[in-house]
Amino acid sequence: MLVQYERLVLPRVSVLGGVGARFGAGDDFASETWVLKAEGRYWLKRDRGMTGPYLAFTSIAARTAVESRRRHRSLGAYWQVEESARFGYRFVIFGLQEVTPSWGISMIHEFDERGRLAPTTTGTVGMNLSVGWMF
């Protein structure tokens, strides 16, 4: 889950910030991921508020830690840093429900917190979907 806040700072430019958490793994293992997100959006056409097509540049930093539940000890942690450029479109339903699909390219960098594993960088093409409420 990611909680985001977006604010229009110029007639066609908005900035967005977000924080999030994800918990996973199972059985003998547990993992937790904490996320920080920053994004700038340029609205291609503005009719009302922040709706319609936009271009976005995003940066995300996330830290994932894994532990052994059976041995009650940390197995390590790694960081993921992502930069992306995207095209998206925000639909608003009933005046407050937003649905925002976006498509783009990303560079994802991953590295071990203690430096024991080799860092990696991967390029990818992907789609995101955001569903939420506008206040």
N, C-alpha and C positions, 0 to 999 in steps of 0.2 A: 504494500500500500504506500502511496506517495501523496502527501498533502502539498498542494501548490497554491501560490498567490500570484496573481497577474495584475499589473497596473499599466495603464496607458500613460506614457511620459511625453509623447509628442503626438500630433494628429494621426500619424500612421505607424508609430513605433510603440511597442509595449515590452516590458521586461517581466520575467517570471522567475520566481524562486521556489524551491521545493525541498522538503525533507521526507525521508521515508525509511521504512524498515521491512525486512523480510526474514522469516524464520523457517528453517527447513531441516533437511536430513531426516533420519528416522532410526528406530530401533536403538542401536548402541551409540549413535552419533547425534550431535546437535550442531546446527549452524545458525549464525545470525549475520545479517548484512545491514549496514547503515548507509544511507544514500544522501548526498547533497546534489542539488541540480540548479543550474542557472541557464536562462535562455533569453535571447532577444528575438523579437518577432517584428517583421515588417509586413503590415497589412496591405495587400495589393488593391483591395477595394473595400471601403468602409461605408456601409449603409447605416447601420445602427450598432453602436458599441464595438466590441471586438468579435465580429462574426465575419464569415466569408473566407476567402483564400489568403494565405500568408506564406512568407518565407521565414525560416527560423535557423538560428545558429545556437547550438546547445553544447554545454559542457557538464559532464556528470562525473562525480567522484564517489566510489563505493568501497567500503572495507568489509570483507567477509572473514569471519573467524569460525573455525571448526574445532569441536572438542569431543573427546571420548567420554560418554556417560558412564561406561563401565569402569574406566580407570580414573575418572574425575580429573582429567588433565587436558590442556590445550594441545591440539595437533598442529596449530599454526594459523596464520592469517595471510591474506593477500589483498592487494589494492587493485582496483580497476578504474582507469581514467578513460573517459570516452569524449570525443569531440564529433559533432555531426552537423550536417547541413541538410535541411529538410524543406519539403513543400507540404502544406497541410490545408485543411478546410474545416472550419468550425461551424457546425449546425447547432441551432438553438431550438429546443422544443418546449412549448408551453411557456416561453419567456424566461425559463430558468434552468432547464435541463440541457447540458451541453454534451455533444458527441463530436469528437475531433479525431478523425483519422489523419495520419501523416506518413509520408514516404521519404526516404532519404539515404544518404551514404554516411558511414561512420568509420572512424579509426578508433580501435579499442586497444589500450595498452594495459597489460597485466603484469604485476611483479610481486614477488614474495616479500613479505614485510621484513624478514631477517636476511634476505639476500642469498638464500641457499639454492633457489631455483633460478634458472635463466629467465629474464623478462621476455615477454612476447608482445608483438604488435600485429594486429589483424585488421584488415579492411573488410567492410561488409555493407551490403545493401539490405534495407529492412523496412518494415512497416510498424507503426505504433498506433495505438488506439487509446484515447482518453475519454472517460465518461465521468461526468461530475455535475455539480450544481454551481450556478453563478449567483452571486449575491450583490 
